[in-house]
Amino acid sequence: MSARQRMVARFVTAASGTPPTDEQKSAINMLQSAAVDLATAIEMLVPDGRDKSIALTHLEDTLMRAVRGIFTGGHDAPHPAPRSN
């Protein structure tokens, strides 16, 4: 696989991927609902500050990566072996 092909596989976006199936849409909706429930609890229970901000940011990242996993079928782009000098 060429470097270009590896990078295309690694940087999949909604625009470059295939449209989601009904099953994928359902899974995404379930994850989003769970993330919103947890984010609401964080918003209500955790005092404003750095920890709250980081918690919400990481939750956003978690949802994004879970949805990406649904679209990619859990197959991350292969990582090349480190080059030796």
mmCIF file of the N, C-alpha and C atoms, coordinates in Angstrom:
data_MODEL
# 
_entry.id   MODEL 
# 
loop_
_atom_site.group_PDB 
_atom_site.id 
_atom_site.type_symbol 
_atom_site.label_atom_id 
_atom_site.label_alt_id 
_atom_site.label_comp_id 
_atom_site.label_asym_id 
_atom_site.label_entity_id 
_atom_site.label_seq_id 
_atom_site.pdbx_PDB_ins_code 
_atom_site.Cartn_x 
_atom_site.Cartn_y 
_atom_site.Cartn_z 
_atom_site.occupancy 
_atom_site.B_iso_or_equiv 
_atom_site.pdbx_formal_charge 
_atom_site.auth_seq_id 
_atom_site.auth_comp_id 
_atom_site.auth_asym_id 
_atom_site.auth_atom_id 
_atom_site.pdbx_PDB_model_num 
ATOM 1   N N  . MET A 1 1  ? 0.857   -1.171 0.000  1.00 0.00 ? 1  MET A N  1 
ATOM 2   C CA . MET A 1 1  ? 0.000   0.000  0.000  1.00 0.00 ? 1  MET A CA 1 
ATOM 3   C C  . MET A 1 1  ? 0.907   1.240  0.000  1.00 0.00 ? 1  MET A C  1 
ATOM 4   N N  . SER A 1 2  ? 0.602   2.182  -0.870 1.00 0.00 ? 2  SER A N  1 
ATOM 5   C CA . SER A 1 2  ? 1.424   3.387  -0.968 1.00 0.00 ? 2  SER A CA 1 
ATOM 6   C C  . SER A 1 2  ? 1.161   4.323  0.206  1.00 0.00 ? 2  SER A C  1 
ATOM 7   N N  . ALA A 1 3  ? 2.059   5.266  0.407  1.00 0.00 ? 3  ALA A N  1 
ATOM 8   C CA . ALA A 1 3  ? 1.880   6.266  1.473  1.00 0.00 ? 3  ALA A CA 1 
ATOM 9   C C  . ALA A 1 3  ? 0.583   7.023  1.257  1.00 0.00 ? 3  ALA A C  1 
ATOM 10  N N  . ARG A 1 4  ? 0.284   7.379  0.023  1.00 0.00 ? 4  ARG A N  1 
ATOM 11  C CA . ARG A 1 4  ? -0.954  8.113  -0.293 1.00 0.00 ? 4  ARG A CA 1 
ATOM 12  C C  . ARG A 1 4  ? -2.181  7.281  0.077  1.00 0.00 ? 4  ARG A C  1 
ATOM 13  N N  . GLN A 1 5  ? -2.191  6.012  -0.275 1.00 0.00 ? 5  GLN A N  1 
ATOM 14  C CA . GLN A 1 5  ? -3.322  5.132  0.044  1.00 0.00 ? 5  GLN A CA 1 
ATOM 15  C C  . GLN A 1 5  ? -3.498  4.986  1.559  1.00 0.00 ? 5  GLN A C  1 
ATOM 16  N N  . ARG A 1 6  ? -2.376  4.881  2.293  1.00 0.00 ? 6  ARG A N  1 
ATOM 17  C CA . ARG A 1 6  ? -2.462  4.789  3.751  1.00 0.00 ? 6  ARG A CA 1 
ATOM 18  C C  . ARG A 1 6  ? -3.078  6.054  4.337  1.00 0.00 ? 6  ARG A C  1 
ATOM 19  N N  . MET A 1 7  ? -2.711  7.209  3.798  1.00 0.00 ? 7  MET A N  1 
ATOM 20  C CA . MET A 1 7  ? -3.227  8.477  4.327  1.00 0.00 ? 7  MET A CA 1 
ATOM 21  C C  . MET A 1 7  ? -4.690  8.683  3.955  1.00 0.00 ? 7  MET A C  1 
ATOM 22  N N  . VAL A 1 8  ? -5.094  8.255  2.780  1.00 0.00 ? 8  VAL A N  1 
ATOM 23  C CA . VAL A 1 8  ? -6.510  8.329  2.401  1.00 0.00 ? 8  VAL A CA 1 
ATOM 24  C C  . VAL A 1 8  ? -7.332  7.468  3.354  1.00 0.00 ? 8  VAL A C  1 
ATOM 25  N N  . ALA A 1 9  ? -6.848  6.272  3.674  1.00 0.00 ? 9  ALA A N  1 
ATOM 26  C CA . ALA A 1 9  ? -7.555  5.390  4.600  1.00 0.00 ? 9  ALA A CA 1 
ATOM 27  C C  . ALA A 1 9  ? -7.574  5.963  6.012  1.00 0.00 ? 9  ALA A C  1 
ATOM 28  N N  . ARG A 1 10 ? -6.512  6.642  6.382  1.00 0.00 ? 10 ARG A N  1 
ATOM 29  C CA . ARG A 1 10 ? -6.415  7.181  7.736  1.00 0.00 ? 10 ARG A CA 1 
ATOM 30  C C  . ARG A 1 10 ? -7.313  8.392  7.946  1.00 0.00 ? 10 ARG A C  1 
ATOM 31  N N  . PHE A 1 11 ? -7.460  9.227  6.936  1.00 0.00 ? 11 PHE A N  1 
ATOM 32  C CA . PHE A 1 11 ? -8.214  10.465 7.072  1.00 0.00 ? 11 PHE A CA 1 
ATOM 33  C C  . PHE A 1 11 ? -9.580  10.374 6.399  1.00 0.00 ? 11 PHE A C  1 
ATOM 34  N N  . VAL A 1 12 ? -10.347 9.378  6.804  1.00 0.00 ? 12 VAL A N  1 
ATOM 35  C CA . VAL A 1 12 ? -11.710 9.207  6.303  1.00 0.00 ? 12 VAL A CA 1 
ATOM 36  C C  . VAL A 1 12 ? -12.590 10.293 6.899  1.00 0.00 ? 12 VAL A C  1 
ATOM 37  N N  . THR A 1 13 ? -13.419 10.899 6.068  1.00 0.00 ? 13 THR A N  1 
ATOM 38  C CA . THR A 1 13 ? -14.390 11.884 6.547  1.00 0.00 ? 13 THR A CA 1 
ATOM 39  C C  . THR A 1 13 ? -15.774 11.470 6.090  1.00 0.00 ? 13 THR A C  1 
ATOM 40  N N  . ALA A 1 14 ? -16.785 12.109 6.636  1.00 0.00 ? 14 ALA A N  1 
ATOM 41  C CA . ALA A 1 14 ? -18.152 11.815 6.209  1.00 0.00 ? 14 ALA A CA 1 
ATOM 42  C C  . ALA A 1 14 ? -18.318 12.078 4.718  1.00 0.00 ? 14 ALA A C  1 
ATOM 43  N N  . ALA A 1 15 ? -17.642 13.098 4.211  1.00 0.00 ? 15 ALA A N  1 
ATOM 44  C CA . ALA A 1 15 ? -17.767 13.444 2.795  1.00 0.00 ? 15 ALA A CA 1 
ATOM 45  C C  . ALA A 1 15 ? -17.065 12.430 1.892  1.00 0.00 ? 15 ALA A C  1 
ATOM 46  N N  . SER A 1 16 ? -15.980 11.824 2.376  1.00 0.00 ? 16 SER A N  1 
ATOM 47  C CA . SER A 1 16 ? -15.218 10.910 1.526  1.00 0.00 ? 16 SER A CA 1 
ATOM 48  C C  . SER A 1 16 ? -15.636 9.451  1.695  1.00 0.00 ? 16 SER A C  1 
ATOM 49  N N  . GLY A 1 17 ? -16.369 9.153  2.740  1.00 0.00 ? 17 GLY A N  1 
ATOM 50  C CA . GLY A 1 17 ? -16.789 7.780  2.995  1.00 0.00 ? 17 GLY A CA 1 
ATOM 51  C C  . GLY A 1 17 ? -18.116 7.464  2.332  1.00 0.00 ? 17 GLY A C  1 
ATOM 52  N N  . THR A 1 18 ? -18.575 6.255  2.547  1.00 0.00 ? 18 THR A N  1 
ATOM 53  C CA . THR A 1 18 ? -19.868 5.856  2.002  1.00 0.00 ? 18 THR A CA 1 
ATOM 54  C C  . THR A 1 18 ? -20.974 6.303  2.957  1.00 0.00 ? 18 THR A C  1 
ATOM 55  N N  . PRO A 1 19 ? -22.188 6.536  2.439  1.00 0.00 ? 19 PRO A N  1 
ATOM 56  C CA . PRO A 1 19 ? -23.284 6.939  3.323  1.00 0.00 ? 19 PRO A CA 1 
ATOM 57  C C  . PRO A 1 19 ? -23.561 5.845  4.368  1.00 0.00 ? 19 PRO A C  1 
ATOM 58  N N  . PRO A 1 20 ? -23.963 6.241  5.571  1.00 0.00 ? 20 PRO A N  1 
ATOM 59  C CA . PRO A 1 20 ? -24.211 5.241  6.619  1.00 0.00 ? 20 PRO A CA 1 
ATOM 60  C C  . PRO A 1 20 ? -25.441 4.391  6.313  1.00 0.00 ? 20 PRO A C  1 
ATOM 61  N N  . THR A 1 21 ? -25.357 3.147  6.730  1.00 0.00 ? 21 THR A N  1 
ATOM 62  C CA . THR A 1 21 ? -26.511 2.248  6.624  1.00 0.00 ? 21 THR A CA 1 
ATOM 63  C C  . THR A 1 21 ? -27.491 2.580  7.746  1.00 0.00 ? 21 THR A C  1 
ATOM 64  N N  . ASP A 1 22 ? -28.679 2.017  7.673  1.00 0.00 ? 22 ASP A N  1 
ATOM 65  C CA . ASP A 1 22 ? -29.649 2.220  8.756  1.00 0.00 ? 22 ASP A CA 1 
ATOM 66  C C  . ASP A 1 22 ? -29.115 1.682  10.074 1.00 0.00 ? 22 ASP A C  1 
ATOM 67  N N  . GLU A 1 23 ? -28.411 0.569  10.022 1.00 0.00 ? 23 GLU A N  1 
ATOM 68  C CA . GLU A 1 23 ? -27.822 -0.021 11.230 1.00 0.00 ? 23 GLU A CA 1 
ATOM 69  C C  . GLU A 1 23 ? -26.766 0.921  11.825 1.00 0.00 ? 23 GLU A C  1 
ATOM 70  N N  . GLN A 1 24 ? -25.935 1.501  10.970 1.00 0.00 ? 24 GLN A N  1 
ATOM 71  C CA . GLN A 1 24 ? -24.923 2.447  11.440 1.00 0.00 ? 24 GLN A CA 1 
ATOM 72  C C  . GLN A 1 24 ? -25.578 3.699  12.028 1.00 0.00 ? 24 GLN A C  1 
ATOM 73  N N  . LYS A 1 25 ? -26.614 4.200  11.371 1.00 0.00 ? 25 LYS A N  1 
ATOM 74  C CA . LYS A 1 25 ? -27.328 5.375  11.889 1.00 0.00 ? 25 LYS A CA 1 
ATOM 75  C C  . LYS A 1 25 ? -27.895 5.095  13.270 1.00 0.00 ? 25 LYS A C  1 
ATOM 76  N N  . SER A 1 26 ? -28.464 3.911  13.448 1.00 0.00 ? 26 SER A N  1 
ATOM 77  C CA . SER A 1 26 ? -29.028 3.530  14.739 1.00 0.00 ? 26 SER A CA 1 
ATOM 78  C C  . SER A 1 26 ? -27.942 3.478  15.820 1.00 0.00 ? 26 SER A C  1 
ATOM 79  N N  . ALA A 1 27 ? -26.812 2.882  15.481 1.00 0.00 ? 27 ALA A N  1 
ATOM 80  C CA . ALA A 1 27 ? -25.701 2.788  16.436 1.00 0.00 ? 27 ALA A CA 1 
ATOM 81  C C  . ALA A 1 27 ? -25.187 4.183  16.794 1.00 0.00 ? 27 ALA A C  1 
ATOM 82  N N  . ILE A 1 28 ? -25.055 5.045  15.806 1.00 0.00 ? 28 ILE A N  1 
ATOM 83  C CA . ILE A 1 28 ? -24.582 6.408  16.046 1.00 0.00 ? 28 ILE A CA 1 
ATOM 84  C C  . ILE A 1 28 ? -25.564 7.161  16.937 1.00 0.00 ? 28 ILE A C  1 
ATOM 85  N N  . ASN A 1 29 ? -26.850 7.028  16.675 1.00 0.00 ? 29 ASN A N  1 
ATOM 86  C CA . ASN A 1 29 ? -27.859 7.695  17.503 1.00 0.00 ? 29 ASN A CA 1 
ATOM 87  C C  . ASN A 1 29 ? -27.802 7.202  18.949 1.00 0.00 ? 29 ASN A C  1 
ATOM 88  N N  . MET A 1 30 ? -27.577 5.897  19.140 1.00 0.00 ? 30 MET A N  1 
ATOM 89  C CA . MET A 1 30 ? -27.489 5.344  20.487 1.00 0.00 ? 30 MET A CA 1 
ATOM 90  C C  . MET A 1 30 ? -26.279 5.918  21.223 1.00 0.00 ? 30 MET A C  1 
ATOM 91  N N  . LEU A 1 31 ? -25.139 5.976  20.527 1.00 0.00 ? 31 LEU A N  1 
ATOM 92  C CA . LEU A 1 31 ? -23.938 6.539  21.142 1.00 0.00 ? 31 LEU A CA 1 
ATOM 93  C C  . LEU A 1 31 ? -24.111 8.022  21.452 1.00 0.00 ? 31 LEU A C  1 
ATOM 94  N N  . GLN A 1 32 ? -24.699 8.757  20.525 1.00 0.00 ? 32 GLN A N  1 
ATOM 95  C CA . GLN A 1 32 ? -24.895 10.191 20.740 1.00 0.00 ? 32 GLN A CA 1 
ATOM 96  C C  . GLN A 1 32 ? -25.814 10.439 21.934 1.00 0.00 ? 32 GLN A C  1 
ATOM 97  N N  . SER A 1 33 ? -26.869 9.659  22.053 1.00 0.00 ? 33 SER A N  1 
ATOM 98  C CA . SER A 1 33 ? -27.790 9.808  23.175 1.00 0.00 ? 33 SER A CA 1 
ATOM 99  C C  . SER A 1 33 ? -27.072 9.551  24.506 1.00 0.00 ? 33 SER A C  1 
ATOM 100 N N  . ALA A 1 34 ? -26.252 8.507  24.544 1.00 0.00 ? 34 ALA A N  1 
ATOM 101 C CA . ALA A 1 34 ? -25.500 8.197  25.767 1.00 0.00 ? 34 ALA A CA 1 
ATOM 102 C C  . ALA A 1 34 ? -24.509 9.320  26.084 1.00 0.00 ? 34 ALA A C  1 
ATOM 103 N N  . ALA A 1 35 ? -23.850 9.856  25.053 1.00 0.00 ? 35 ALA A N  1 
ATOM 104 C CA . ALA A 1 35 ? -22.896 10.945 25.272 1.00 0.00 ? 35 ALA A CA 1 
ATOM 105 C C  . ALA A 1 35 ? -23.603 12.198 25.783 1.00 0.00 ? 35 ALA A C  1 
ATOM 106 N N  . VAL A 1 36 ? -24.760 12.500 25.232 1.00 0.00 ? 36 VAL A N  1 
ATOM 107 C CA . VAL A 1 36 ? -25.520 13.675 25.690 1.00 0.00 ? 36 VAL A CA 1 
ATOM 108 C C  . VAL A 1 36 ? -25.967 13.487 27.134 1.00 0.00 ? 36 VAL A C  1 
ATOM 109 N N  . ASP A 1 37 ? -26.388 12.278 27.488 1.00 0.00 ? 37 ASP A N  1 
ATOM 110 C CA . ASP A 1 37 ? -26.783 12.012 28.882 1.00 0.00 ? 37 ASP A CA 1 
ATOM 111 C C  . ASP A 1 37 ? -25.608 12.255 29.827 1.00 0.00 ? 37 ASP A C  1 
ATOM 112 N N  . LEU A 1 38 ? -24.445 11.729 29.489 1.00 0.00 ? 38 LEU A N  1 
ATOM 113 C CA . LEU A 1 38 ? -23.277 11.922 30.346 1.00 0.00 ? 38 LEU A CA 1 
ATOM 114 C C  . LEU A 1 38 ? -22.844 13.383 30.358 1.00 0.00 ? 38 LEU A C  1 
ATOM 115 N N  . ALA A 1 39 ? -22.861 14.045 29.203 1.00 0.00 ? 39 ALA A N  1 
ATOM 116 C CA . ALA A 1 39 ? -22.484 15.460 29.141 1.00 0.00 ? 39 ALA A CA 1 
ATOM 117 C C  . ALA A 1 39 ? -23.433 16.314 29.983 1.00 0.00 ? 39 ALA A C  1 
ATOM 118 N N  . THR A 1 40 ? -24.702 15.986 29.979 1.00 0.00 ? 40 THR A N  1 
ATOM 119 C CA . THR A 1 40 ? -25.675 16.719 30.793 1.00 0.00 ? 40 THR A CA 1 
ATOM 120 C C  . THR A 1 40 ? -25.371 16.544 32.275 1.00 0.00 ? 40 THR A C  1 
ATOM 121 N N  . ALA A 1 41 ? -25.045 15.320 32.674 1.00 0.00 ? 41 ALA A N  1 
ATOM 122 C CA . ALA A 1 41 ? -24.689 15.078 34.076 1.00 0.00 ? 41 ALA A CA 1 
ATOM 123 C C  . ALA A 1 41 ? -23.434 15.857 34.453 1.00 0.00 ? 41 ALA A C  1 
ATOM 124 N N  . ILE A 1 42 ? -22.445 15.864 33.586 1.00 0.00 ? 42 ILE A N  1 
ATOM 125 C CA . ILE A 1 42 ? -21.221 16.624 33.854 1.00 0.00 ? 42 ILE A CA 1 
ATOM 126 C C  . ILE A 1 42 ? -21.550 18.108 33.983 1.00 0.00 ? 42 ILE A C  1 
ATOM 127 N N  . GLU A 1 43 ? -22.343 18.621 33.061 1.00 0.00 ? 43 GLU A N  1 
ATOM 128 C CA . GLU A 1 43 ? -22.721 20.038 33.069 1.00 0.00 ? 43 GLU A CA 1 
ATOM 129 C C  . GLU A 1 43 ? -23.432 20.414 34.366 1.00 0.00 ? 43 GLU A C  1 
ATOM 130 N N  . MET A 1 44 ? -24.288 19.526 34.857 1.00 0.00 ? 44 MET A N  1 
ATOM 131 C CA . MET A 1 44 ? -25.082 19.825 36.049 1.00 0.00 ? 44 MET A CA 1 
ATOM 132 C C  . MET A 1 44 ? -24.313 19.606 37.354 1.00 0.00 ? 44 MET A C  1 
ATOM 133 N N  . LEU A 1 45 ? -23.406 18.633 37.383 1.00 0.00 ? 45 LEU A N  1 
ATOM 134 C CA . LEU A 1 45 ? -22.808 18.202 38.644 1.00 0.00 ? 45 LEU A CA 1 
ATOM 135 C C  . LEU A 1 45 ? -21.376 18.672 38.895 1.00 0.00 ? 45 LEU A C  1 
ATOM 136 N N  . VAL A 1 46 ? -20.662 18.976 37.843 1.00 0.00 ? 46 VAL A N  1 
ATOM 137 C CA . VAL A 1 46 ? -19.252 19.330 37.995 1.00 0.00 ? 46 VAL A CA 1 
ATOM 138 C C  . VAL A 1 46 ? -19.109 20.853 37.966 1.00 0.00 ? 46 VAL A C  1 
ATOM 139 N N  . PRO A 1 47 ? -18.432 21.411 38.956 1.00 0.00 ? 47 PRO A N  1 
ATOM 140 C CA . PRO A 1 47 ? -18.236 22.863 38.967 1.00 0.00 ? 47 PRO A CA 1 
ATOM 141 C C  . PRO A 1 47 ? -17.458 23.325 37.730 1.00 0.00 ? 47 PRO A C  1 
ATOM 142 N N  . ASP A 1 48 ? -17.786 24.531 37.255 1.00 0.00 ? 48 ASP A N  1 
ATOM 143 C CA . ASP A 1 48 ? -17.066 25.105 36.117 1.00 0.00 ? 48 ASP A CA 1 
ATOM 144 C C  . ASP A 1 48 ? -15.574 25.151 36.416 1.00 0.00 ? 48 ASP A C  1 
ATOM 145 N N  . GLY A 1 49 ? -14.795 24.875 35.416 1.00 0.00 ? 49 GLY A N  1 
ATOM 146 C CA . GLY A 1 49 ? -13.345 24.916 35.562 1.00 0.00 ? 49 GLY A CA 1 
ATOM 147 C C  . GLY A 1 49 ? -12.680 24.006 34.552 1.00 0.00 ? 49 GLY A C  1 
ATOM 148 N N  . ARG A 1 50 ? -11.391 23.882 34.717 1.00 0.00 ? 50 ARG A N  1 
ATOM 149 C CA . ARG A 1 50 ? -10.569 23.129 33.781 1.00 0.00 ? 50 ARG A CA 1 
ATOM 150 C C  . ARG A 1 50 ? -10.991 21.664 33.693 1.00 0.00 ? 50 ARG A C  1 
ATOM 151 N N  . ASP A 1 51 ? -11.233 21.025 34.835 1.00 0.00 ? 51 ASP A N  1 
ATOM 152 C CA . ASP A 1 51 ? -11.591 19.605 34.819 1.00 0.00 ? 51 ASP A CA 1 
ATOM 153 C C  . ASP A 1 51 ? -12.898 19.364 34.078 1.00 0.00 ? 51 ASP A C  1 
ATOM 154 N N  . LYS A 1 52 ? -13.864 20.231 34.278 1.00 0.00 ? 52 LYS A N  1 
ATOM 155 C CA . LYS A 1 52 ? -15.142 20.100 33.576 1.00 0.00 ? 52 LYS A CA 1 
ATOM 156 C C  . LYS A 1 52 ? -14.933 20.273 32.075 1.00 0.00 ? 52 LYS A C  1 
ATOM 157 N N  . SER A 1 53 ? -14.161 21.273 31.716 1.00 0.00 ? 53 SER A N  1 
ATOM 158 C CA . SER A 1 53 ? -13.895 21.534 30.308 1.00 0.00 ? 53 SER A CA 1 
ATOM 159 C C  . SER A 1 53 ? -13.200 20.344 29.650 1.00 0.00 ? 53 SER A C  1 
ATOM 160 N N  . ILE A 1 54 ? -12.197 19.813 30.325 1.00 0.00 ? 54 ILE A N  1 
ATOM 161 C CA . ILE A 1 54 ? -11.468 18.666 29.784 1.00 0.00 ? 54 ILE A CA 1 
ATOM 162 C C  . ILE A 1 54 ? -12.383 17.443 29.694 1.00 0.00 ? 54 ILE A C  1 
ATOM 163 N N  . ALA A 1 55 ? -13.206 17.219 30.703 1.00 0.00 ? 55 ALA A N  1 
ATOM 164 C CA . ALA A 1 55 ? -14.129 16.082 30.685 1.00 0.00 ? 55 ALA A CA 1 
ATOM 165 C C  . ALA A 1 55 ? -15.056 16.156 29.470 1.00 0.00 ? 55 ALA A C  1 
ATOM 166 N N  . LEU A 1 56 ? -15.596 17.341 29.201 1.00 0.00 ? 56 LEU A N  1 
ATOM 167 C CA . LEU A 1 56 ? -16.496 17.498 28.055 1.00 0.00 ? 56 LEU A CA 1 
ATOM 168 C C  . LEU A 1 56 ? -15.741 17.357 26.732 1.00 0.00 ? 56 LEU A C  1 
ATOM 169 N N  . THR A 1 57 ? -14.530 17.884 26.680 1.00 0.00 ? 57 THR A N  1 
ATOM 170 C CA . THR A 1 57 ? -13.730 17.758 25.457 1.00 0.00 ? 57 THR A CA 1 
ATOM 171 C C  . THR A 1 57 ? -13.407 16.293 25.171 1.00 0.00 ? 57 THR A C  1 
ATOM 172 N N  . HIS A 1 58 ? -13.038 15.553 26.194 1.00 0.00 ? 58 HIS A N  1 
ATOM 173 C CA . HIS A 1 58 ? -12.716 14.142 25.995 1.00 0.00 ? 58 HIS A CA 1 
ATOM 174 C C  . HIS A 1 58 ? -13.961 13.331 25.631 1.00 0.00 ? 58 HIS A C  1 
ATOM 175 N N  . LEU A 1 59 ? -15.098 13.723 26.156 1.00 0.00 ? 59 LEU A N  1 
ATOM 176 C CA . LEU A 1 59 ? -16.339 13.046 25.780 1.00 0.00 ? 59 LEU A CA 1 
ATOM 177 C C  . LEU A 1 59 ? -16.644 13.300 24.298 1.00 0.00 ? 59 LEU A C  1 
ATOM 178 N N  . GLU A 1 60 ? -16.424 14.529 23.848 1.00 0.00 ? 60 GLU A N  1 
ATOM 179 C CA . GLU A 1 60 ? -16.598 14.835 22.417 1.00 0.00 ? 60 GLU A CA 1 
ATOM 180 C C  . GLU A 1 60 ? -15.669 13.967 21.574 1.00 0.00 ? 60 GLU A C  1 
ATOM 181 N N  . ASP A 1 61 ? -14.424 13.850 22.007 1.00 0.00 ? 61 ASP A N  1 
ATOM 182 C CA . ASP A 1 61 ? -13.452 13.047 21.280 1.00 0.00 ? 61 ASP A CA 1 
ATOM 183 C C  . ASP A 1 61 ? -13.850 11.571 21.277 1.00 0.00 ? 61 ASP A C  1 
ATOM 184 N N  . THR A 1 62 ? -14.337 11.106 22.406 1.00 0.00 ? 62 THR A N  1 
ATOM 185 C CA . THR A 1 62 ? -14.772 9.712  22.515 1.00 0.00 ? 62 THR A CA 1 
ATOM 186 C C  . THR A 1 62 ? -15.898 9.414  21.533 1.00 0.00 ? 62 THR A C  1 
ATOM 187 N N  . LEU A 1 63 ? -16.883 10.303 21.478 1.00 0.00 ? 63 LEU A N  1 
ATOM 188 C CA . LEU A 1 63 ? -18.000 10.102 20.547 1.00 0.00 ? 63 LEU A CA 1 
ATOM 189 C C  . LEU A 1 63 ? -17.494 10.143 19.105 1.00 0.00 ? 63 LEU A C  1 
ATOM 190 N N  . MET A 1 64 ? -16.639 11.115 18.800 1.00 0.00 ? 64 MET A N  1 
ATOM 191 C CA . MET A 1 64 ? -16.114 11.231 17.439 1.00 0.00 ? 64 MET A CA 1 
ATOM 192 C C  . MET A 1 64 ? -15.392 9.953  17.018 1.00 0.00 ? 64 MET A C  1 
ATOM 193 N N  . ARG A 1 65 ? -14.571 9.434  17.909 1.00 0.00 ? 65 ARG A N  1 
ATOM 194 C CA . ARG A 1 65 ? -13.801 8.233  17.560 1.00 0.00 ? 65 ARG A CA 1 
ATOM 195 C C  . ARG A 1 65 ? -14.691 6.995  17.474 1.00 0.00 ? 65 ARG A C  1 
ATOM 196 N N  . ALA A 1 66 ? -15.701 6.919  18.317 1.00 0.00 ? 66 ALA A N  1 
ATOM 197 C CA . ALA A 1 66 ? -16.631 5.792  18.243 1.00 0.00 ? 66 ALA A CA 1 
ATOM 198 C C  . ALA A 1 66 ? -17.388 5.821  16.915 1.00 0.00 ? 66 ALA A C  1 
ATOM 199 N N  . VAL A 1 67 ? -17.848 7.003  16.512 1.00 0.00 ? 67 VAL A N  1 
ATOM 200 C CA . VAL A 1 67 ? -18.562 7.129  15.234 1.00 0.00 ? 67 VAL A CA 1 
ATOM 201 C C  . VAL A 1 67 ? -17.619 6.804  14.083 1.00 0.00 ? 67 VAL A C  1 
ATOM 202 N N  . ARG A 1 68 ? -16.386 7.284  14.160 1.00 0.00 ? 68 ARG A N  1 
ATOM 203 C CA . ARG A 1 68 ? -15.410 6.974  13.108 1.00 0.00 ? 68 ARG A CA 1 
ATOM 204 C C  . ARG A 1 68 ? -15.195 5.466  13.029 1.00 0.00 ? 68 ARG A C  1 
ATOM 205 N N  . GLY A 1 69 ? -15.143 4.815  14.195 1.00 0.00 ? 69 GLY A N  1 
ATOM 206 C CA . GLY A 1 69 ? -14.992 3.362  14.205 1.00 0.00 ? 69 GLY A CA 1 
ATOM 207 C C  . GLY A 1 69 ? -16.140 2.651  13.525 1.00 0.00 ? 69 GLY A C  1 
ATOM 208 N N  . ILE A 1 70 ? -17.349 3.200  13.674 1.00 0.00 ? 70 ILE A N  1 
ATOM 209 C CA . ILE A 1 70 ? -18.506 2.617  12.994 1.00 0.00 ? 70 ILE A CA 1 
ATOM 210 C C  . ILE A 1 70 ? -18.336 2.748  11.484 1.00 0.00 ? 70 ILE A C  1 
ATOM 211 N N  . PHE A 1 71 ? -17.902 3.915  11.033 1.00 0.00 ? 71 PHE A N  1 
ATOM 212 C CA . PHE A 1 71 ? -17.742 4.142  9.598  1.00 0.00 ? 71 PHE A CA 1 
ATOM 213 C C  . PHE A 1 71 ? -16.590 3.354  8.997  1.00 0.00 ? 71 PHE A C  1 
ATOM 214 N N  . THR A 1 72 ? -15.528 3.143  9.746  1.00 0.00 ? 72 THR A N  1 
ATOM 215 C CA . THR A 1 72 ? -14.370 2.430  9.205  1.00 0.00 ? 72 THR A CA 1 
ATOM 216 C C  . THR A 1 72 ? -14.422 0.934  9.499  1.00 0.00 ? 72 THR A C  1 
ATOM 217 N N  . GLY A 1 73 ? -15.449 0.507  10.190 1.00 0.00 ? 73 GLY A N  1 
ATOM 218 C CA . GLY A 1 73 ? -15.557 -0.907 10.527 1.00 0.00 ? 73 GLY A CA 1 
ATOM 219 C C  . GLY A 1 73 ? -14.554 -1.337 11.579 1.00 0.00 ? 73 GLY A C  1 
ATOM 220 N N  . GLY A 1 74 ? -14.009 -0.353 12.298 1.00 0.00 ? 74 GLY A N  1 
ATOM 221 C CA . GLY A 1 74 ? -13.035 -0.652 13.339 1.00 0.00 ? 74 GLY A CA 1 
ATOM 222 C C  . GLY A 1 74 ? -11.638 -0.904 12.820 1.00 0.00 ? 74 GLY A C  1 
ATOM 223 N N  . HIS A 1 75 ? -11.456 -0.738 11.508 1.00 0.00 ? 75 HIS A N  1 
ATOM 224 C CA . HIS A 1 75 ? -10.143 -0.975 10.907 1.00 0.00 ? 75 HIS A CA 1 
ATOM 225 C C  . HIS A 1 75 ? -9.422  0.355  10.757 1.00 0.00 ? 75 HIS A C  1 
ATOM 226 N N  . ASP A 1 76 ? -8.509  0.609  11.665 1.00 0.00 ? 76 ASP A N  1 
ATOM 227 C CA . ASP A 1 76 ? -7.703  1.818  11.569 1.00 0.00 ? 76 ASP A CA 1 
ATOM 228 C C  . ASP A 1 76 ? -6.714  1.670  10.432 1.00 0.00 ? 76 ASP A C  1 
ATOM 229 N N  . ALA A 1 77 ? -6.260  2.795  9.959  1.00 0.00 ? 77 ALA A N  1 
ATOM 230 C CA . ALA A 1 77 ? -5.224  2.766  8.926  1.00 0.00 ? 77 ALA A CA 1 
ATOM 231 C C  . ALA A 1 77 ? -3.982  2.118  9.506  1.00 0.00 ? 77 ALA A C  1 
ATOM 232 N N  . PRO A 1 78 ? -3.314  1.298  8.712  1.00 0.00 ? 78 PRO A N  1 
ATOM 233 C CA . PRO A 1 78 ? -2.095  0.662  9.227  1.00 0.00 ? 78 PRO A CA 1 
ATOM 234 C C  . PRO A 1 78 ? -1.022  1.697  9.499  1.00 0.00 ? 78 PRO A C  1 
ATOM 235 N N  . HIS A 1 79 ? -0.298  1.485  10.568 1.00 0.00 ? 79 HIS A N  1 
ATOM 236 C CA . HIS A 1 79 ? 0.802   2.380  10.920 1.00 0.00 ? 79 HIS A CA 1 
ATOM 237 C C  . HIS A 1 79 ? 2.093   1.747  10.443 1.00 0.00 ? 79 HIS A C  1 
ATOM 238 N N  . PRO A 1 80 ? 2.870   2.489  9.665  1.00 0.00 ? 80 PRO A N  1 
ATOM 239 C CA . PRO A 1 80 ? 4.117   1.897  9.161  1.00 0.00 ? 80 PRO A CA 1 
ATOM 240 C C  . PRO A 1 80 ? 5.113   1.678  10.290 1.00 0.00 ? 80 PRO A C  1 
ATOM 241 N N  . ALA A 1 81 ? 5.975   0.723  10.084 1.00 0.00 ? 81 ALA A N  1 
ATOM 242 C CA . ALA A 1 81 ? 7.041   0.462  11.055 1.00 0.00 ? 81 ALA A CA 1 
ATOM 243 C C  . ALA A 1 81 ? 7.994   1.657  11.058 1.00 0.00 ? 81 ALA A C  1 
ATOM 244 N N  . PRO A 1 82 ? 8.572   1.958  12.211 1.00 0.00 ? 82 PRO A N  1 
ATOM 245 C CA . PRO A 1 82 ? 9.541   3.065  12.265 1.00 0.00 ? 82 PRO A CA 1 
ATOM 246 C C  . PRO A 1 82 ? 10.696  2.805  11.311 1.00 0.00 ? 82 PRO A C  1 
ATOM 247 N N  . ARG A 1 83 ? 11.162  3.883  10.700 1.00 0.00 ? 83 ARG A N  1 
ATOM 248 C CA . ARG A 1 83 ? 12.291  3.754  9.765  1.00 0.00 ? 83 ARG A CA 1 
ATOM 249 C C  . ARG A 1 83 ? 13.600  3.710  10.551 1.00 0.00 ? 83 ARG A C  1 
ATOM 250 N N  . SER A 1 84 ? 14.489  2.873  10.089 1.00 0.00 ? 84 SER A N  1 
ATOM 251 C CA . SER A 1 84 ? 15.816  2.859  10.704 1.00 0.00 ? 84 SER A CA 1 
ATOM 252 C C  . SER A 1 84 ? 16.735  3.712  9.852  1.00 0.00 ? 84 SER A C  1 
ATOM 253 N N  . ASN A 1 85 ? 17.677  4.363  10.494 1.00 0.00 ? 85 ASN A N  1 
ATOM 254 C CA . ASN A 1 85 ? 18.609  5.238  9.766  1.00 0.00 ? 85 ASN A CA 1 
ATOM 255 C C  . ASN A 1 85 ? 19.794  4.500  9.261  1.00 0.00 ? 85 ASN A C  1 
# 
